Amino acid sequence: MSSDVVSRLASQASGLGRQAAQLNGLIEDLAREGDAQSNGMRELADQIDQVVGATRDIDYAAEAGRARVDEARSAVNRVGEGVGGVVNTLRQVAGAADEITRIALQTRLVAFNASVEAKRAGDAGRGFGVVADAVKDLAAKVEQSSKLIMSTIAQLDTRVGQLAQEITGGEDGSRSEFQRALQATESCVGDIAHASRQNLAICVQTSVRMREMAGQVMATAGTLTGARQDTLEFLAVAESLVELTADTGLATPDTPFIEAVIATAARISALFSQAVQEGQISLEDLFDERYVPIAGTQPQQCMTRYVGFTDRVLPAIQEPLLALSDKVVFCAAVDRNGFLPTHNRKFSKPQGKDPIWNAANCRNRRVFNDRTGLAAGRNQRRFLLQTYRRDMGGNHFVLMKDLSAPILIGERHWGAVRLAYQF
């Protein structure tokens, strides 16, 4: 196979990889957005269910209020009947008082006649005259009291009659102010009950519809996940083609980067092995996997027992690779779990208050355990070429190629060197 053919094949494979990575990233964004929308719809449906519950409570309260108004109306009617009974009783008392007044008048008349007869009898009728005078005075007092009772009863009759009319309404069927207020209250309670039932029906329908939509979005997200898996397989094929063309020994556009990453991995492997032999760091510390979070960092940064060592020895090896080509974006060693202890200086700035700025400028001491990061850190082949979208923070992505070669200390696999460059 001629170098020209290999070069064209490598170029086409690279183009396929670029398109596959871009498509994979777009599908990933859609799937993530679909998941977010589905979660949002489920949360909204849950909130609507809460509204439904509250509306049912309002409906129950309105129905209870209506029942209380009915009870109040019945009680008012009973009070009206009782007041009417009081009016009748007062009128009976007034009648009795009037009868007493007539009897008192008759008694006074009899006493007056008896007094006249006693005077005619002279001394013989003096005692009878005293009795007649006493009866006359008593009759006068009874008459006065009866008139007072009748006057008071007349006032009570008027007031109680007005109260009865206020409670029960007029005899012509007109409603009193109290009755109108009671009717208005009953009407308002009825309106609340009607509105709550309408609101309840709408909320129930909305909740059902929202859950249906959430299910549809979830189904779409599932389809996108399947499509993304297909694009990943397509991407893997394109990456394999690039690796196969590179393995032919003929030069391709990726050859300088492949040679550089393999050589750099060999240098770091030798450096780490020598440091262990010389006691600069123990093998146990070099393979430390206890990632201790650094408080207050966002995105999260971590420390291990070997970070101080890598900060001392790796910059001298990693920084020169940035000058290999103007396409190179970074060169950094990662362990098997994607932890990147020491990054290039331009990506190792102290964190600030803005997480988006931190994500782009403070990439050291972070765990990159995504598909590309883990595959690179755990690769033990001579080299691995991947195509991916690099998250630069703030929803900004860059299409890149990622070359990695394994770092070995003796026969133990520590991680890999990652060399990322743009198309």
C-alpha positions as CSV (number, residue, x, y, z in Angstrom):
1,M,0.0,0.0,0.0
2,S,1.5,3.3,-1.1
3,S,2.0,6.1,1.4
4,D,-0.3,8.3,-0.7
5,V,-3.1,5.8,-0.3
6,V,-2.4,5.4,3.5
7,S,-2.4,9.2,3.9
8,R,-5.8,9.5,2.1
9,L,-7.2,6.7,4.1
10,A,-5.9,8.2,7.4
11,S,-7.4,11.6,6.4
12,Q,-10.8,10.1,5.6
13,A,-10.7,8.1,8.8
14,S,-9.9,11.2,10.7
15,G,-12.7,13.0,9.0
16,L,-15.1,10.2,9.9
17,G,-13.9,10.4,13.4
18,R,-14.5,14.1,13.6
19,Q,-18.0,13.8,12.2
20,A,-18.8,10.8,14.5
21,A,-17.4,12.7,17.6
22,Q,-19.5,15.8,16.7
23,L,-22.6,13.7,16.1
24,N,-22.0,11.8,19.3
25,G,-21.7,15.1,21.2
26,L,-24.9,16.5,19.8
27,I,-26.8,13.3,20.6
28,E,-25.3,13.4,24.1
29,D,-26.5,17.0,24.5
30,L,-30.0,16.0,23.3
31,A,-30.1,13.0,25.6
32,R,-29.0,15.1,28.5
33,E,-31.5,17.8,27.7
34,G,-34.2,15.2,27.3
35,D,-33.4,13.7,30.7
36,A,-33.5,17.2,32.2
37,Q,-36.9,17.9,30.5
38,S,-38.3,14.6,31.7
39,N,-37.1,15.3,35.2
40,G,-38.6,18.8,35.1
41,M,-41.9,17.5,33.8
42,R,-42.0,14.9,36.5
43,E,-41.3,17.5,39.1
44,L,-43.9,19.8,37.6
45,A,-46.4,16.9,37.6
46,D,-45.6,16.3,41.3
47,Q,-46.2,19.9,42.0
48,I,-49.5,19.8,40.2
49,D,-50.5,16.8,42.2
50,Q,-49.8,18.9,45.3
51,V,-52.1,21.6,43.9
52,V,-54.7,18.9,43.2
53,G,-54.5,17.8,46.9
54,A,-54.8,21.4,48.1
55,T,-57.7,22.0,45.7
56,R,-59.5,18.9,47.1
57,D,-59.0,20.3,50.5
58,I,-60.6,23.6,49.4
59,D,-63.5,21.6,47.9
60,Y,-64.0,19.7,51.1
61,A,-63.8,22.9,53.1
62,A,-66.3,24.6,50.7
63,E,-68.7,21.7,51.0
64,A,-68.3,21.8,54.8
65,G,-68.9,25.6,54.7
66,R,-72.1,25.0,52.7
67,A,-73.3,22.5,55.2
68,R,-72.6,25.0,58.0
69,V,-74.6,27.6,56.2
70,D,-77.5,25.2,55.9
71,E,-77.2,24.5,59.6
72,A,-77.1,28.2,60.3
73,R,-80.2,28.8,58.1
74,S,-82.0,26.0,60.0
75,A,-80.9,27.5,63.3
76,V,-82.1,30.9,62.3
77,N,-85.4,29.5,61.3
78,R,-85.7,27.9,64.7
79,V,-84.7,31.1,66.4
80,G,-87.3,32.9,64.3
81,E,-89.9,30.4,65.4
82,G,-88.8,30.9,69.0
83,V,-89.0,34.7,68.7
84,G,-92.5,34.3,67.2
85,G,-93.4,32.2,70.2
86,V,-92.1,34.9,72.5
87,V,-94.3,37.5,70.7
88,N,-97.3,35.3,71.2
89,T,-96.5,34.8,74.9
90,L,-96.0,38.5,75.4
91,R,-99.4,39.2,73.9
92,Q,-100.9,36.7,76.2
93,V,-99.3,38.4,79.1
94,A,-100.5,41.7,77.8
95,G,-104.0,40.3,77.7
96,A,-103.7,39.1,81.3
97,A,-102.5,42.5,82.4
98,D,-105.4,44.2,80.7
99,E,-107.7,41.9,82.5
100,I,-106.1,42.7,85.8
101,T,-106.5,46.4,85.1
102,R,-110.2,46.0,84.4
103,I,-110.5,44.0,87.7
104,A,-108.6,46.7,89.5
105,L,-111.0,49.3,88.2
106,Q,-113.9,47.3,89.3
107,T,-112.3,46.8,92.7
108,R,-111.7,50.5,93.1
109,L,-115.4,51.1,92.2
110,V,-116.5,48.6,94.8
111,A,-114.2,50.0,97.4
112,F,-115.4,53.5,96.6
113,N,-119.1,52.4,97.2
114,A,-118.1,50.6,100.4
115,S,-116.4,53.8,101.6
116,V,-119.5,55.8,100.9
117,E,-121.7,53.3,102.8
118,A,-119.3,53.2,105.8
119,K,-119.5,57.0,106.1
120,R,-123.3,56.8,106.1
121,A,-123.1,54.2,108.9
122,G,-121.2,56.6,111.1
123,D,-119.2,55.1,114.0
124,A,-120.5,51.6,113.3
125,G,-119.0,51.6,109.8
126,R,-115.7,53.2,110.7
127,G,-113.7,49.9,110.6
128,F,-115.3,48.8,107.4
129,G,-114.4,52.2,105.9
130,V,-110.7,51.7,106.8
131,V,-110.8,48.3,105.0
132,A,-112.5,49.9,102.0
133,D,-109.9,52.7,101.8
134,A,-107.1,50.0,102.0
135,V,-108.7,48.0,99.2
136,K,-109.1,51.2,97.1
137,D,-105.4,52.0,97.5
138,L,-104.4,48.5,96.7
139,A,-106.6,48.5,93.6
140,A,-105.0,51.7,92.5
141,K,-101.5,50.3,92.9
142,V,-102.5,47.1,91.0
143,E,-104.0,49.2,88.2
144,Q,-100.8,51.3,88.0
145,S,-98.6,48.2,87.9
146,S,-100.8,46.6,85.3
147,K,-100.5,49.7,83.1
148,L,-96.8,49.7,83.4
149,I,-96.7,46.0,82.5
150,M,-98.8,46.7,79.5
151,S,-96.6,49.6,78.4
152,T,-93.4,47.5,78.8
153,I,-95.0,44.6,77.0
154,A,-96.0,46.8,74.2
155,Q,-92.4,48.0,73.8
156,L,-91.2,44.4,73.9
157,D,-93.8,43.3,71.5
158,T,-92.6,46.0,69.0
159,R,-88.9,45.2,69.4
160,V,-89.3,41.4,69.4
161,G,-91.6,41.8,66.4
162,Q,-88.9,43.8,64.6
163,L,-86.3,41.1,65.5
164,A,-88.5,38.4,64.3
165,Q,-89.0,40.3,61.0
166,E,-85.2,40.8,60.8
167,I,-84.6,37.1,61.2
168,T,-87.4,35.6,59.2
169,G,-88.3,38.4,56.8
170,G,-91.5,40.2,56.2
171,E,-94.9,38.6,55.9
172,D,-95.0,39.7,52.3
173,G,-92.1,37.3,51.6
174,S,-89.4,40.1,51.4
175,R,-86.0,39.1,52.8
176,S,-84.4,41.0,55.7
177,E,-80.9,42.4,55.6
178,F,-79.8,39.4,57.8
179,Q,-81.4,37.0,55.4
180,R,-79.8,38.7,52.4
181,A,-76.4,38.5,54.1
182,L,-77.0,34.8,54.9
183,Q,-78.0,34.2,51.3
184,A,-75.0,36.0,50.0
185,T,-72.7,33.9,52.2
186,E,-74.3,30.8,50.9
187,S,-73.9,32.0,47.3
188,C,-70.2,32.8,47.9
189,V,-69.6,29.4,49.4
190,G,-71.3,27.8,46.5
191,D,-69.2,29.8,44.0
192,I,-66.0,28.7,45.8
193,A,-67.1,25.0,45.7
194,H,-67.9,25.3,42.0
195,A,-64.6,27.0,41.2
196,S,-62.6,24.5,43.2
197,R,-64.3,21.6,41.4
198,Q,-63.4,23.2,38.1
199,N,-59.9,23.8,39.1
200,L,-59.6,20.3,40.4
201,A,-60.7,18.8,37.1
202,I,-58.3,21.0,35.2
203,C,-55.4,20.1,37.5
204,V,-56.1,16.4,37.2
205,Q,-56.1,16.6,33.4
206,T,-52.9,18.7,33.4
207,S,-51.2,16.2,35.7
208,V,-52.1,13.3,33.5
209,R,-51.0,15.1,30.4
210,M,-47.7,16.1,32.0
211,R,-46.9,12.6,33.0
212,E,-47.8,11.4,29.5
213,M,-45.4,14.0,28.1
214,A,-42.7,13.0,30.6
215,G,-43.1,9.4,29.5
216,Q,-42.8,10.5,25.8
217,V,-39.7,12.5,26.6
218,M,-38.2,9.6,28.5
219,A,-38.9,7.3,25.5
220,T,-37.2,9.8,23.2
221,A,-34.2,10.1,25.6
222,G,-34.0,6.3,25.5
223,T,-33.9,6.3,21.7
224,L,-31.2,9.0,21.8
225,T,-29.2,6.9,24.2
226,G,-29.4,4.0,21.8
227,A,-28.4,6.2,18.9
228,R,-25.5,7.6,20.9
229,Q,-24.3,4.0,21.5
230,D,-24.4,3.4,17.7
231,T,-22.4,6.6,17.1
232,L,-19.9,5.5,19.7
233,E,-19.4,2.2,17.9
234,F,-19.1,4.2,14.6
235,L,-16.6,6.4,16.3
236,A,-14.6,3.4,17.6
237,V,-14.4,2.1,14.0
238,A,-13.1,5.4,12.7
239,E,-10.5,5.5,15.5
240,S,-9.4,2.0,14.7
241,L,-8.9,2.9,11.1
242,V,-6.6,5.8,12.1
243,E,-4.7,3.4,14.4
244,L,-4.4,0.8,11.7
245,T,-3.1,3.3,9.2
246,A,-0.6,4.5,11.8
247,D,0.6,1.0,12.5
248,T,1.5,0.4,8.8
249,G,4.7,2.3,9.5
250,L,3.9,4.9,6.8
251,A,3.7,8.5,7.7
252,T,0.2,10.0,8.4
253,P,-0.9,13.4,9.8
254,D,-1.1,11.7,13.2
255,T,2.4,10.1,13.1
256,P,4.4,13.0,14.8
257,F,1.9,13.0,17.7
258,I,1.9,9.3,18.1
259,E,5.7,9.1,18.2
260,A,5.8,12.0,20.7
261,V,3.2,10.5,23.1
262,I,4.9,7.1,23.0
263,A,8.3,8.7,23.7
264,T,6.9,10.9,26.5
265,A,5.3,7.9,28.2
266,A,8.6,6.0,28.1
267,R,10.4,9.0,29.7
268,I,7.8,9.3,32.5
269,S,7.9,5.5,33.1
270,A,11.6,5.6,33.4
271,L,11.5,8.7,35.7
272,F,8.9,7.2,38.0
273,S,10.8,3.9,38.2
274,Q,14.1,5.6,39.0
275,A,12.4,7.8,41.7
276,V,11.0,4.6,43.4
277,Q,14.5,2.9,43.2
278,E,16.2,6.0,44.7
279,G,13.6,6.4,47.4
280,Q,12.2,9.7,46.3
281,I,8.8,8.2,46.6
282,S,7.5,4.9,47.7
283,L,5.7,2.6,45.3
284,E,2.7,2.6,47.7
285,D,2.5,6.4,47.7
286,L,2.9,6.5,43.9
287,F,-0.2,4.2,43.5
288,D,-2.3,6.0,46.1
289,E,-5.9,6.0,45.1
290,R,-7.4,7.8,48.0
291,Y,-8.6,11.0,46.4
292,V,-9.0,13.5,49.2
293,P,-11.3,16.4,48.2
294,I,-9.9,19.9,48.5
295,A,-12.5,21.9,50.5
296,G,-14.2,24.8,48.8
297,T,-13.2,23.8,45.2
298,Q,-15.7,23.9,42.4
299,P,-15.3,21.9,40.2
300,Q,-14.0,19.4,42.8
301,Q,-10.2,19.1,43.1
302,C,-8.5,16.4,45.1
303,M,-5.1,15.5,46.6
304,T,-3.2,12.2,46.7
305,R,0.2,11.4,48.4
306,Y,2.0,11.7,45.0
307,V,0.7,15.1,43.9
308,G,3.7,16.9,45.4
309,F,6.1,14.5,43.6
310,T,4.4,14.9,40.2
311,D,4.3,18.7,40.6
312,R,8.0,18.6,40.9
313,V,8.9,16.3,38.1
314,L,6.2,16.3,35.4
315,P,6.2,20.0,34.2
316,A,9.7,19.6,32.7
317,I,8.5,16.8,30.6
318,Q,4.9,17.9,29.8
319,E,5.4,21.6,29.0
320,P,7.8,21.1,26.0
321,L,5.1,19.0,24.2
322,L,2.9,22.1,23.9
323,A,5.4,23.4,21.3
324,L,5.2,20.3,19.2
325,S,2.5,21.9,17.1
326,D,0.1,24.8,17.2
327,K,-2.6,22.2,17.2
328,V,-1.6,20.8,20.6
329,V,-3.9,21.8,23.4
330,F,-2.5,19.9,26.4
331,C,-0.2,17.2,27.5
332,A,-0.7,15.6,30.9
333,A,-0.3,12.3,32.8
334,V,-3.3,10.7,34.4
335,D,-3.6,7.6,36.6
336,R,-5.8,4.6,35.9
337,N,-8.9,6.3,37.3
338,G,-8.6,9.4,35.2
339,F,-7.1,11.5,38.0
340,L,-4.9,14.3,36.6
341,P,-2.5,15.4,39.4
342,T,-0.3,17.9,37.5
343,H,-1.6,19.7,34.4
344,N,0.1,22.2,32.1
345,R,0.7,25.5,33.8
346,K,-1.9,27.3,31.7
347,F,-4.5,25.0,33.1
348,S,-3.3,25.0,36.7
349,K,-4.4,28.4,37.9
350,P,-5.8,28.9,41.4
351,Q,-9.5,28.6,41.6
352,G,-11.7,31.7,41.8
353,K,-15.4,32.2,42.7
354,D,-16.7,31.5,39.2
355,P,-17.1,27.7,38.6
356,I,-17.4,28.2,34.8
357,W,-14.0,30.0,34.8
358,N,-12.6,27.3,37.1
359,A,-13.7,24.5,34.8
360,A,-11.7,26.0,31.9
361,N,-8.6,27.2,33.8
362,C,-8.2,25.0,36.8
363,R,-8.1,21.5,35.4
364,N,-5.3,20.1,37.5
365,R,-6.0,17.8,40.5
366,R,-9.3,16.8,39.0
367,V,-10.8,13.4,38.1
368,F,-11.8,13.0,34.5
369,N,-13.6,9.7,34.5
370,D,-15.6,10.2,31.3
371,R,-15.3,7.7,28.4
372,T,-12.2,9.3,27.0
373,G,-10.5,9.9,30.3
374,L,-11.0,6.4,31.6
375,A,-10.1,4.7,28.3
376,A,-6.9,6.7,28.1
377,G,-5.9,6.1,31.7
378,R,-6.5,2.3,31.5
379,N,-5.1,1.8,28.0
380,Q,-2.1,-0.6,27.9
381,R,-1.7,-0.9,24.2
382,R,1.2,0.9,22.5
383,F,-1.0,3.9,21.9
384,L,-4.7,4.7,21.8
385,L,-6.3,7.4,19.6
386,Q,-9.7,8.8,20.5
387,T,-11.8,11.5,19.1
388,Y,-14.0,13.5,21.5
389,R,-15.5,16.9,22.4
390,R,-13.6,18.6,25.2
391,D,-15.6,20.5,27.7
392,M,-14.0,23.8,28.1
393,G,-16.6,25.0,30.7
394,G,-19.6,27.3,30.2
395,N,-21.1,24.9,27.6
396,H,-18.2,25.5,25.3
397,F,-16.8,22.4,23.5
398,V,-13.9,21.8,21.2
399,L,-13.5,18.8,18.9
400,M,-10.2,17.1,19.6
401,K,-8.1,14.0,19.1
402,D,-6.7,12.4,22.2
403,L,-3.6,10.2,22.0
404,S,-2.5,8.2,25.0
405,A,0.3,5.8,25.8
406,P,0.7,3.7,29.0
407,I,3.0,4.6,31.9
408,L,4.5,1.5,33.5
409,I,6.6,1.1,36.7
410,G,8.1,-2.3,36.2
411,E,5.2,-4.4,35.2
412,R,2.6,-2.3,37.1
413,H,0.4,0.0,35.1
414,W,0.2,3.4,36.7
415,G,-1.8,5.3,34.0
416,A,-1.0,7.1,30.8
417,V,0.2,10.2,29.1
418,R,-2.6,12.1,27.3
419,L,-1.7,14.3,24.3
420,A,-4.7,16.2,23.0
421,Y,-4.7,18.2,19.8
422,Q,-7.2,19.8,17.4
423,F,-8.1,18.5,14.0
